[in-house]
Amino acid sequence: MKLHFLGTTGYHPNNRRHTACLMLPELGVIFDAGTGMFRVRDLIRTKTLDIFLSHIHLDHCVGLTFLYDILLDKNLDRVTVHVDPTKIDDLKNHLYASALFPVEPNFEIKPIQPASEIQLNDGSTLTSFPLIHPGSCLGFRIDWNDQSMAYVTDTTACPDAEYLSNLNGINTLIHECYFPDGHEELAATTGHSCLTPVAQVAAKVQADSLYLVHVNPLNEAEQPLDLQSIEAIYSGAIVPSDQQVIDV
């Protein structure tokens, strides 16, 4: 199974990265719809698309308004956006307010609870779990027969956080890391993570691999985090680039 990183920064795009969007083309599954969403068009392989939103802050949902171009002439049977039920009215009334985007959404919306379990097209299971973030947020995990991956964004990492119970035995962990170490107070205030606590999370759940996303867009370096500083805690962490593809 191939995972495509279509947007790997947070808040706003920069010259190197777009905002949050990941895709499993073989499943027709997308996580978040940030500005990297425009890249989905060339990766559509299925007759359905399921878009799972962690939350509806603009850097995670604005790409829904790109769907008219993304879906043009694709002739899909179904496009579904899965979102926390408490956010559905906000999505409809604000993102699609007539003054902002005067066209009705061209997808169906389905609620997904903070502890949902969904069977995907290939028989794999997707589960959602709550994360602590201003306005609330969801994390997602997919389990295949012998592999698993989790997407954890927009939360403050801590080795004692409750969401770790959903990461046990995980193979591929994709975790937000907006700040380098030294910004712990700001990370807690904004609901984001610093580098060392993310490494501690990965080590505690014994993740086979760790990919750091939702990095700070003000740092446009190819390597925006000092990964050598966490080698003693977790070795081999990667900050993926936009359009990087990995096996999961």
Residue pairs with C-beta under 8 A, 6 or more apart in sequence:
1 24
1 26
1 27
1 144
1 147
1 247
1 248
2 24
2 25
2 26
2 245
2 246
2 247
2 248
3 22
3 23
3 24
3 149
3 172
3 245
3 246
3 247
3 248
4 22
4 23
4 24
4 25
4 39
4 43
4 243
4 244
4 245
5 22
5 211
5 213
5 240
5 241
5 242
5 243
5 244
5 245
5 246
6 18
6 21
6 22
6 23
6 36
6 37
6 39
6 40
6 43
6 242
6 243
7 13
7 17
7 18
7 19
7 20
7 21
7 22
7 32
7 34
7 35
7 36
7 37
7 39
7 63
7 242
8 17
8 18
8 20
8 36
8 213
8 214
8 215
8 239
8 240
8 241
8 242
9 16
9 17
9 18
9 19
9 20
9 213
9 214
9 215
9 216
9 217
10 19
10 20
10 59
10 153
10 154
10 176
10 178
10 192
10 214
10 215
10 216
10 217
11 19
11 59
11 216
11 217
12 19
12 59
12 217
13 19
13 35
13 36
13 217
14 217
14 218
14 220
15 220
16 220
16 222
16 241
16 242
17 215
17 217
17 220
17 241
17 242
18 34
18 35
18 36
18 38
18 39
18 242
19 34
19 35
19 36
19 59
19 60
19 62
19 217
20 31
20 32
20 33
20 34
20 36
20 54
20 59
20 60
20 153
20 213
20 214
21 30
21 31
21 32
21 33
21 34
21 35
21 36
21 37
21 39
21 40
21 63
22 30
22 31
22 32
22 151
22 174
22 213
23 29
23 30
23 31
23 39
23 40
23 43
24 30
24 142
24 248
25 43
25 44
25 45
25 46
26 45
26 46
26 122
27 46
27 50
27 120
27 121
27 122
27 124
28 44
28 45
28 46
28 47
28 48
28 49
28 50
28 121
29 49
29 50
29 52
29 120
29 126
29 142
30 37
30 40
30 49
30 50
30 51
30 52
31 51
31 52
31 54
31 140
31 151
32 52
32 53
32 54
32 60
32 61
32 63
32 153
33 51
33 53
33 60
33 61
33 62
33 63
33 64
33 66
33 81
34 59
34 60
34 61
34 62
34 63
35 59
35 62
35 63
36 63
36 242
37 62
37 63
37 64
37 66
37 67
37 70
38 63
38 66
38 69
38 70
39 243
40 49
40 70
41 69
41 70
41 71
41 72
41 74
44 70
44 74
44 76
46 76
46 121
47 76
47 77
47 78
48 76
48 77
48 78
48 79
48 80
48 121
49 76
49 78
49 79
49 80
50 80
50 82
50 120
51 64
51 79
51 80
51 81
51 82
51 107
52 82
52 112
52 126
52 128
52 138
52 140
53 60
53 61
53 81
53 82
53 83
53 84
53 87
53 138
54 60
54 131
54 137
54 138
54 139
54 140
54 151
54 153
54 154
55 61
55 84
55 87
55 133
55 135
55 136
55 137
55 138
55 154
56 83
56 87
56 90
56 91
56 95
56 135
57 135
57 154
58 95
60 153
60 154
61 91
61 95
62 95
64 81
64 91
64 95
64 105
64 107
65 95
65 96
65 101
67 79
67 105
67 106
67 107
68 103
68 106
71 79
71 106
78 108
79 106
79 107
79 108
80 107
80 108
80 109
80 110
81 91
81 105
81 107
81 108
81 109
81 110
82 110
82 111
82 112
82 118
83 91
83 109
83 110
83 111
83 112
84 111
84 112
84 113
84 114
84 136
84 138
85 111
85 112
85 113
86 136
87 136
88 109
88 111
91 109
92 105
92 109
94 100
95 101
96 103
96 104
96 105
112 118
112 128
112 138
113 128
114 128
114 129
114 130
114 138
115 127
115 128
115 129
115 130
116 126
116 127
116 128
117 125
117 126
117 127
118 125
118 126
118 127
119 125
119 126
120 126
120 142
122 144
124 142
124 143
124 144
125 142
125 143
126 140
126 141
126 142
127 140
127 141
127 143
127 166
128 138
128 139
128 140
128 141
129 138
129 139
129 140
129 141
129 163
129 166
130 136
130 137
130 138
130 139
130 162
130 163
131 137
131 138
131 139
131 152
131 153
131 154
131 155
131 163
132 155
132 156
132 161
132 163
132 191
133 154
133 155
133 156
133 191
134 190
134 191
137 153
137 154
137 155
137 191
139 150
139 151
139 152
139 153
139 155
139 163
139 166
140 150
140 151
141 148
141 149
141 150
141 151
141 166
141 167
141 170
142 148
142 149
142 150
147 171
147 172
147 248
148 169
148 170
148 171
148 172
149 170
149 171
149 172
149 173
149 174
149 248
150 166
150 167
150 170
150 172
150 173
150 174
151 174
152 163
152 167
152 173
152 174
152 175
152 176
153 174
153 175
153 176
153 213
153 214
154 176
154 191
154 192
154 214
155 161
155 163
155 176
155 191
155 192
155 193
156 187
156 188
156 191
156 192
156 193
156 197
157 175
157 176
157 177
157 193
157 194
157 197
157 198
157 200
157 201
158 197
158 200
158 201
159 197
159 200
159 201
159 203
159 204
161 201
164 201
164 204
164 205
167 173
167 201
167 205
167 207
168 205
169 205
169 206
170 205
170 207
170 208
171 207
171 208
171 209
171 248
172 207
172 208
172 209
172 211
172 246
172 248
173 201
173 202
173 205
173 207
173 209
173 210
173 211
174 211
174 213
175 193
175 198
175 201
175 202
175 210
175 211
175 212
175 213
176 192
176 193
176 198
176 212
176 213
176 214
177 193
177 194
177 195
177 198
177 212
177 213
177 214
177 215
177 225
177 239
178 187
178 190
178 192
178 193
178 214
178 215
178 216
179 186
179 187
179 192
179 193
179 194
179 195
179 216
180 194
180 195
180 224
180 225
180 226
181 194
181 195
181 196
181 226
181 229
182 194
183 194
184 194
186 192
187 193
187 194
192 214
195 212
195 225
195 226
195 227
195 229
195 230
196 229
196 230
196 233
198 210
198 212
198 237
199 210
199 230
199 233
199 234
199 237
200 233
200 234
202 210
202 234
202 237
203 233
203 234
207 234
209 236
209 238
210 234
210 236
210 237
210 238
211 237
211 238
211 239
211 240
211 246
212 225
212 237
212 238
212 239
212 240
213 239
213 240
215 224
215 225
215 239
216 224
222 241
223 239
224 239
225 239
227 237
227 238
227 239
230 237
240 246
